Amino acid sequence: MNEGFILSNKIRKAIFIEIASGEKRIERIAKKQHLIKRVAKNAAEELKNHGIIEEMEDGYKLTEEGAKLYAKMKGSDEL
């Protein structure tokens, strides 16, 4: 279910991959991916609301569920 949610939107997918790769700051992700910061922030909020990422003091990181999803999707070449 969450895989489709991530893959159905290229911005959510980009944010998810960046956070999974260790980037924590939405501002840096937006700049790197050439996204409008507000759009990137909205996508991050959607991922957060689905329990895929969580917000920390220093930025975002994958939740345990998010890490499992990333491993599963990477293993099946969905990413």
Secondary structure, DSSP 4 states (H G I P E B T S, - for coil): -HHHHHHT-HHHHHHHHHHHTT---HHHHHHHHT--HHHHHHHHHHHHHTTSEEEETTEEEE-HHHHHHHHHHHHTT--
